[in-house]
Amino acid sequence: MKVGFGKSLARVLKSQKKFSRLIEKALKAPRNKAKRATPTLRAGKPTLVETTAFGTNPGRLIMKTFVPTARLPKNPALVVVLHGCRQTPESLDSAAGFSKLAKDRGFVLLYPEQRSANNSQRCFNWFRPSAVARDRGEMLSIKQMIEHTCEKHRIDRSRIFIAGLSAGGAMTAALVANYPPLFAGAAIIAGMPVGSARDAMSALRAMKSGVTPPSGGWGRAVTKISSEVKTWPAVTIWQGMDDRTVNPVNASACIAQWLEVQGIDESSGRAEEKPWGRLQSWRAADGLKLAFYSVRNMGHGLPIKMRDATKSRRSEDPYVFAAEISAPAELLRLWGLKRPMP
Protein backbone atom coordinates (compact mmCIF):
# COMPACT_ATOMS: atom_id res chain seq x y z
CA MET A 1 0.00 0.00 0.00
CA LYS A 2 2.80 2.41 0.85
CA VAL A 3 4.51 1.73 -2.47
CA GLY A 4 1.27 2.34 -4.37
CA PHE A 5 0.67 5.59 -2.50
CA GLY A 6 4.21 6.73 -3.28
CA LYS A 7 3.73 6.10 -6.99
CA SER A 8 0.37 7.91 -6.97
CA LEU A 9 1.89 10.93 -5.23
CA ALA A 10 4.76 10.99 -7.73
CA ARG A 11 2.28 10.98 -10.62
CA VAL A 12 0.33 13.87 -9.07
CA LEU A 13 3.49 15.93 -8.55
CA LYS A 14 4.65 15.18 -12.10
CA SER A 15 1.24 16.24 -13.46
CA GLN A 16 1.35 19.47 -11.45
CA LYS A 17 4.82 20.33 -12.76
CA LYS A 18 3.74 19.57 -16.34
CA PHE A 19 0.67 21.78 -15.95
CA SER A 20 2.80 24.60 -14.57
CA ARG A 21 5.22 24.40 -17.55
CA LEU A 22 2.38 24.27 -20.09
CA ILE A 23 0.42 27.15 -18.62
CA GLU A 24 3.60 29.22 -18.42
CA LYS A 25 4.26 28.51 -22.10
CA ALA A 26 0.67 29.34 -23.04
CA LEU A 27 0.80 32.66 -21.21
CA LYS A 28 4.37 33.63 -22.03
CA ALA A 29 3.71 35.82 -25.06
CA PRO A 30 0.09 36.77 -25.69
CA ARG A 31 -0.44 37.32 -29.40
CA ASN A 32 -2.34 40.48 -30.11
CA LYS A 33 -2.48 42.91 -33.02
CA ALA A 34 -3.65 45.78 -30.85
CA LYS A 35 -1.30 47.82 -28.67
CA ARG A 36 -0.94 46.95 -25.02
CA ALA A 37 -2.74 49.52 -22.97
CA THR A 38 -0.80 52.19 -21.16
CA PRO A 39 -1.62 52.06 -17.43
CA THR A 40 -4.07 54.76 -16.46
CA LEU A 41 -2.88 55.14 -12.88
CA ARG A 42 0.89 55.64 -13.07
CA ALA A 43 0.93 58.69 -10.83
CA GLY A 44 -0.78 58.72 -7.44
CA LYS A 45 -2.16 55.21 -7.76
CA PRO A 46 -4.88 54.34 -5.22
CA THR A 47 -3.68 51.78 -2.73
CA LEU A 48 -5.34 48.40 -2.44
CA VAL A 49 -5.67 47.49 1.24
CA GLU A 50 -5.24 43.90 2.45
CA THR A 51 -7.64 42.42 4.99
CA THR A 52 -6.55 39.31 6.86
CA ALA A 53 -9.49 38.56 9.20
CA PHE A 54 -12.51 38.01 6.96
CA GLY A 55 -13.43 34.39 7.69
CA THR A 56 -12.05 30.87 7.87
CA ASN A 57 -10.60 31.29 4.35
CA PRO A 58 -10.41 27.59 3.41
CA GLY A 59 -9.02 28.47 -0.02
CA ARG A 60 -6.11 30.41 1.52
CA LEU A 61 -6.68 33.43 -0.71
CA ILE A 62 -5.71 37.08 -0.12
CA MET A 63 -8.35 39.81 0.21
CA LYS A 64 -7.68 43.33 -1.08
CA THR A 65 -10.09 46.27 -1.35
CA PHE A 66 -10.27 49.85 -2.49
CA VAL A 67 -12.77 52.07 -0.70
CA PRO A 68 -13.16 55.66 -1.96
CA THR A 69 -14.21 57.09 1.40
CA ALA A 70 -14.37 60.70 0.16
CA ARG A 71 -17.31 60.05 -2.19
CA LEU A 72 -18.81 56.84 -0.83
CA PRO A 73 -22.63 56.92 -0.61
CA LYS A 74 -24.53 55.54 2.38
CA ASN A 75 -25.21 52.16 0.73
CA PRO A 76 -22.66 51.74 -2.08
CA ALA A 77 -22.47 49.10 -4.77
CA LEU A 78 -19.74 46.45 -4.72
CA VAL A 79 -17.69 45.34 -7.73
CA VAL A 80 -15.64 42.13 -7.38
CA VAL A 81 -12.76 41.66 -9.84
CA LEU A 82 -10.93 38.35 -10.28
CA HIS A 83 -7.51 38.50 -11.95
CA GLY A 84 -6.09 35.99 -14.41
CA CYS A 85 -3.01 33.77 -14.31
CA ARG A 86 0.30 35.54 -13.73
CA GLN A 87 -1.52 38.72 -12.71
CA THR A 88 -1.89 40.51 -9.40
CA PRO A 89 -4.69 42.84 -8.31
CA GLU A 90 -2.20 45.70 -8.48
CA SER A 91 -1.05 44.98 -12.03
CA LEU A 92 -4.60 44.56 -13.32
CA ASP A 93 -5.92 47.58 -11.48
CA SER A 94 -3.09 49.81 -12.62
CA ALA A 95 -3.64 48.94 -16.28
CA ALA A 96 -7.44 48.73 -16.28
CA GLY A 97 -8.21 51.60 -13.89
CA PHE A 98 -10.96 49.94 -11.84
CA SER A 99 -10.03 51.85 -8.67
CA LYS A 100 -10.09 55.16 -10.54
CA LEU A 101 -13.61 54.32 -11.71
CA ALA A 102 -14.55 53.36 -8.14
CA LYS A 103 -13.32 56.73 -6.92
CA ASP A 104 -15.20 58.63 -9.64
CA ARG A 105 -18.46 56.70 -9.23
CA GLY A 106 -18.53 55.86 -5.55
CA PHE A 107 -18.49 52.08 -5.31
CA VAL A 108 -16.39 49.64 -3.28
CA LEU A 109 -13.91 47.46 -5.13
CA LEU A 110 -12.91 43.95 -4.00
CA TYR A 111 -9.97 41.99 -5.40
CA PRO A 112 -9.57 38.36 -4.28
CA GLU A 113 -5.96 37.34 -4.96
CA GLN A 114 -4.50 33.90 -5.60
CA ARG A 115 -1.32 32.86 -3.80
CA SER A 116 1.58 31.28 -5.68
CA ALA A 117 1.58 28.62 -2.94
CA ASN A 118 -1.85 27.51 -4.20
CA ASN A 119 -0.99 27.73 -7.88
CA SER A 120 2.50 28.46 -9.19
CA GLN A 121 1.08 30.64 -12.00
CA ARG A 122 -1.33 32.40 -9.60
CA CYS A 123 -4.36 31.01 -11.45
CA PHE A 124 -7.56 30.53 -9.53
CA ASN A 125 -8.12 26.77 -9.45
CA TRP A 126 -11.38 26.82 -11.41
CA PHE A 127 -10.72 23.32 -12.74
CA ARG A 128 -10.53 21.62 -9.32
CA PRO A 129 -13.91 20.37 -8.08
CA SER A 130 -12.83 20.95 -4.46
CA ALA A 131 -12.03 24.60 -5.21
CA VAL A 132 -15.33 25.45 -6.90
CA ALA A 133 -17.82 23.43 -4.84
CA ARG A 134 -20.38 25.48 -2.94
CA ASP A 135 -19.16 26.59 0.49
CA ARG A 136 -15.78 24.94 0.05
CA GLY A 137 -12.25 25.97 -0.89
CA GLU A 138 -11.63 29.09 -2.96
CA MET A 139 -15.36 29.45 -3.61
CA LEU A 140 -16.11 29.91 0.09
CA SER A 141 -13.11 32.19 0.61
CA ILE A 142 -14.42 34.61 -2.03
CA LYS A 143 -17.94 34.46 -0.61
CA GLN A 144 -16.56 35.27 2.84
CA MET A 145 -14.71 38.26 1.41
CA ILE A 146 -17.94 39.52 -0.15
CA GLU A 147 -19.89 39.05 3.10
CA HIS A 148 -17.19 40.81 5.13
CA THR A 149 -17.16 43.75 2.71
CA CYS A 150 -20.95 43.99 2.71
CA GLU A 151 -21.10 44.17 6.50
CA LYS A 152 -18.20 46.56 6.94
CA HIS A 153 -19.27 49.07 4.27
CA ARG A 154 -23.07 48.62 4.35
CA ILE A 155 -23.17 47.47 0.75
CA ASP A 156 -26.45 47.59 -1.14
CA ARG A 157 -26.89 43.83 -1.59
CA SER A 158 -29.00 44.35 -4.69
CA ARG A 159 -25.94 45.90 -6.39
CA ILE A 160 -23.14 43.33 -6.15
CA PHE A 161 -21.37 42.75 -9.47
CA ILE A 162 -18.50 40.50 -10.48
CA ALA A 163 -16.05 40.36 -13.39
CA GLY A 164 -13.15 38.01 -14.03
CA LEU A 165 -10.42 37.58 -16.62
CA SER A 166 -9.16 34.21 -17.90
CA ALA A 167 -8.92 31.88 -14.87
CA GLY A 168 -10.74 34.64 -13.02
CA GLY A 169 -13.42 34.52 -15.71
CA ALA A 170 -13.85 30.78 -15.24
CA MET A 171 -14.03 31.31 -11.47
CA THR A 172 -16.62 34.06 -12.02
CA ALA A 173 -18.82 31.59 -13.91
CA ALA A 174 -18.47 29.08 -11.06
CA LEU A 175 -19.38 31.72 -8.45
CA VAL A 176 -22.53 32.71 -10.35
CA ALA A 177 -23.45 29.04 -10.72
CA ASN A 178 -23.08 28.48 -6.97
CA TYR A 179 -24.46 31.77 -5.64
CA PRO A 180 -26.75 33.30 -8.31
CA PRO A 181 -28.87 35.40 -5.90
CA LEU A 182 -25.71 37.10 -4.64
CA PHE A 183 -24.97 38.91 -7.92
CA ALA A 184 -26.84 41.52 -9.94
CA GLY A 185 -24.52 41.16 -12.94
CA ALA A 186 -21.46 39.21 -14.08
CA ALA A 187 -18.79 39.40 -16.79
CA ILE A 188 -16.84 36.37 -18.00
CA ILE A 189 -13.80 37.69 -19.89
CA ALA A 190 -11.77 35.13 -21.90
CA GLY A 191 -13.10 32.52 -19.48
CA MET A 192 -14.40 28.98 -19.55
CA PRO A 193 -17.83 27.38 -19.11
CA VAL A 194 -18.74 25.68 -15.86
CA GLY A 195 -18.04 21.95 -16.04
CA SER A 196 -15.47 22.11 -18.84
CA ALA A 197 -12.65 20.51 -16.82
CA ARG A 198 -12.06 18.40 -13.72
CA ASP A 199 -8.28 18.62 -13.36
CA ALA A 200 -5.27 20.58 -14.61
CA MET A 201 -4.64 18.58 -17.77
CA SER A 202 -8.26 18.53 -18.93
CA ALA A 203 -8.33 22.28 -18.29
CA LEU A 204 -5.41 22.81 -20.67
CA ARG A 205 -7.04 20.66 -23.35
CA ALA A 206 -10.30 22.57 -22.98
CA MET A 207 -8.57 25.93 -23.15
CA LYS A 208 -6.74 24.94 -26.32
CA SER A 209 -9.44 23.11 -28.24
CA GLY A 210 -12.71 23.30 -26.34
CA VAL A 211 -14.66 20.24 -25.19
CA THR A 212 -17.75 18.34 -26.27
CA PRO A 213 -20.90 19.54 -24.50
CA PRO A 214 -21.77 17.29 -21.56
CA SER A 215 -24.79 15.02 -21.59
CA GLY A 216 -27.89 17.16 -21.27
CA GLY A 217 -26.19 20.29 -22.59
CA TRP A 218 -23.98 22.97 -21.09
CA GLY A 219 -26.80 24.40 -19.02
CA ARG A 220 -27.13 21.25 -16.96
CA ALA A 221 -23.64 21.78 -15.45
CA VAL A 222 -25.03 24.95 -13.83
CA THR A 223 -28.61 23.97 -13.06
CA LYS A 224 -27.58 20.81 -11.22
CA ILE A 225 -25.61 23.07 -8.84
CA SER A 226 -28.49 25.52 -8.27
CA SER A 227 -31.51 23.48 -9.28
CA GLU A 228 -34.08 25.60 -7.42
CA VAL A 229 -33.01 28.95 -8.86
CA LYS A 230 -35.43 30.65 -11.24
CA THR A 231 -33.88 34.11 -11.60
CA TRP A 232 -30.31 34.63 -12.79
CA PRO A 233 -28.13 37.73 -13.04
CA ALA A 234 -27.42 39.25 -16.44
CA VAL A 235 -24.20 37.81 -17.88
CA THR A 236 -21.80 39.34 -20.41
CA ILE A 237 -19.17 37.25 -22.17
CA TRP A 238 -16.05 38.83 -23.68
CA GLN A 239 -13.57 37.21 -26.08
CA GLY A 240 -10.75 38.36 -28.33
CA MET A 241 -11.12 37.03 -31.86
CA ASP A 242 -7.36 36.36 -31.98
CA ASP A 243 -7.09 34.64 -28.59
CA ARG A 244 -4.52 31.82 -28.77
CA THR A 245 -4.62 30.97 -25.05
CA VAL A 246 -8.35 30.32 -24.62
CA ASN A 247 -9.86 29.13 -27.89
CA PRO A 248 -12.89 31.27 -28.84
CA VAL A 249 -14.97 28.09 -29.16
CA ASN A 250 -15.12 28.25 -25.37
CA ALA A 251 -16.96 31.56 -25.60
CA SER A 252 -19.55 29.80 -27.76
CA ALA A 253 -19.87 27.15 -25.04
CA CYS A 254 -20.33 29.89 -22.42
CA ILE A 255 -23.09 31.45 -24.54
CA ALA A 256 -24.85 28.10 -24.92
CA GLN A 257 -24.52 27.48 -21.19
CA TRP A 258 -26.14 30.71 -20.00
CA LEU A 259 -28.82 30.68 -22.71
CA GLU A 260 -29.84 27.20 -21.59
CA VAL A 261 -29.73 28.18 -17.92
CA GLN A 262 -32.05 31.13 -18.52
CA GLY A 263 -34.30 29.27 -20.95
CA ILE A 264 -33.59 31.62 -23.86
CA ASP A 265 -33.80 30.57 -27.51
CA GLU A 266 -30.51 31.35 -29.26
CA SER A 267 -32.36 32.52 -32.38
CA SER A 268 -34.04 35.30 -30.41
CA GLY A 269 -30.79 37.25 -30.11
CA ARG A 270 -29.76 40.36 -31.99
CA ALA A 271 -26.39 40.76 -33.74
CA GLU A 272 -24.73 44.12 -34.42
CA GLU A 273 -21.48 44.96 -36.14
CA LYS A 274 -19.46 47.52 -34.16
CA PRO A 275 -16.20 49.43 -34.85
CA TRP A 276 -14.52 47.15 -32.29
CA GLY A 277 -16.07 43.86 -33.42
CA ARG A 278 -19.43 42.13 -33.00
CA LEU A 279 -22.09 42.37 -30.29
CA GLN A 280 -24.77 39.74 -29.78
CA SER A 281 -27.45 40.31 -27.18
CA TRP A 282 -30.47 38.53 -25.79
CA ARG A 283 -33.15 40.45 -23.93
CA ALA A 284 -36.40 39.78 -22.11
CA ALA A 285 -39.20 42.05 -20.94
CA ASP A 286 -37.23 42.97 -17.83
CA GLY A 287 -34.00 43.82 -19.66
CA LEU A 288 -30.70 42.38 -20.86
CA LYS A 289 -30.10 38.71 -20.04
CA LEU A 290 -26.95 37.84 -21.99
CA ALA A 291 -24.50 39.68 -24.23
CA PHE A 292 -21.45 38.54 -26.14
CA TYR A 293 -18.67 40.98 -27.00
CA SER A 294 -16.38 39.54 -29.69
CA VAL A 295 -13.46 41.97 -29.98
CA ARG A 296 -11.58 42.27 -33.27
CA ASN A 297 -7.75 42.27 -33.40
CA MET A 298 -7.43 41.24 -29.75
CA GLY A 299 -5.79 38.23 -28.19
CA HIS A 300 -6.05 36.94 -24.63
CA GLY A 301 -6.90 39.81 -22.34
CA LEU A 302 -9.06 42.73 -21.29
CA PRO A 303 -9.86 45.55 -23.76
CA ILE A 304 -9.39 49.16 -22.69
CA LYS A 305 -10.27 52.12 -24.88
CA MET A 306 -7.37 54.58 -24.91
CA ARG A 307 -7.60 58.32 -25.47
CA ASP A 308 -4.33 58.17 -27.35
CA ALA A 309 -3.93 54.73 -28.89
CA THR A 310 -0.69 55.80 -30.61
CA LYS A 311 1.21 55.65 -27.32
CA SER A 312 3.42 52.59 -27.23
CA ARG A 313 4.64 52.46 -23.62
CA ARG A 314 4.46 48.92 -22.33
CA SER A 315 1.64 48.16 -19.95
CA GLU A 316 2.40 47.05 -16.44
CA ASP A 317 0.03 44.18 -17.20
CA PRO A 318 0.52 42.26 -20.48
CA TYR A 319 -3.10 41.05 -20.53
CA VAL A 320 -4.69 44.51 -20.81
CA PHE A 321 -4.90 45.83 -24.38
CA ALA A 322 -5.77 49.05 -26.13
CA ALA A 323 -8.95 48.58 -28.16
CA GLU A 324 -11.94 50.44 -29.56
CA ILE A 325 -14.02 49.53 -26.53
CA SER A 326 -13.36 49.63 -22.79
CA ALA A 327 -14.70 46.62 -20.93
CA PRO A 328 -14.63 48.32 -17.49
CA ALA A 329 -16.50 51.40 -18.75
CA GLU A 330 -19.05 49.31 -20.66
CA LEU A 331 -19.69 47.08 -17.65
CA LEU A 332 -20.30 50.06 -15.37
CA ARG A 333 -22.74 51.43 -17.96
CA LEU A 334 -24.63 48.14 -18.11
CA TRP A 335 -24.65 47.88 -14.31
CA GLY A 336 -25.94 51.42 -13.86
CA LEU A 337 -22.92 52.62 -11.88
CA LYS A 338 -22.96 56.28 -12.84
CA ARG A 339 -21.14 59.29 -11.49
CA PRO A 340 -23.01 60.71 -8.48
CA MET A 341 -24.82 63.99 -8.85
CA PRO A 342 -22.74 67.02 -7.64
Order of alpha helices (4+ residues) and beta strands (2+ residues): alpha-beta-beta-beta-alpha-alpha-beta-alpha-alpha-beta-alpha-beta-alpha-alpha-beta-alpha-beta-beta-beta-beta-beta-alpha
